[in-house]
Amino acid sequence: MLKFPFWYDKLVDELPNTFDDDLAAYDTYGVRDRLPTTIPGQLGGPESLRGFALWTVVAAVALALVAAAVWRAGLPLPILLFAFFGTLSGFVEVYASYVGDALEVSRHLVGPFSRLFLMLAICVVLGIEATERLSAALERTTDVPAAPEREDELV
């Protein structure tokens, strides 16, 4: 942990190998062939460094939308806190798992990446919800009729 730049650079350098590894050496029960193949377009989670970066950026934008919905549209604050700290803890867990035991890295990163990818997906879903709430709040503010200028115009 004290040599963060060193370990961070090593982790980033090994991520493509981690994403490419199918962990066949650890599949002693032969379940890998019975599982479905990957979902097209990396919709099932990142499968490359570029996909990981894209998912992270989309989740960050979604978190910004959730923060705006908390501020403007009445979305409960605990939802934002859960998404933010859950995602942050996912990144910390990936880093700590890599630094904690740099041998058999792919195998040790399966759990942390699964949890991180789940949190990224939750952020995206919450971002969609926040967008809907923000658009509904915007419609409510634009649908308010103008106040009458004179008292005799009151009905």
Buried (B, 14 or more C-beta within 10 A) or exposed (E): EEEEEEBEEBBEEBBEEBBEBEEEEEEEEEEEEEEEEEEEEBEEBBBEEEBBEEBBEBBBEBBEBBBBBBEBBEBEEEBBEBBBEBBEBBBEBBBBBBBEEEEEBBBBBBEBBEBBBBBBBBBBEBBEBBBEBBEEBEEEEEEEEEEEEEEEEEE
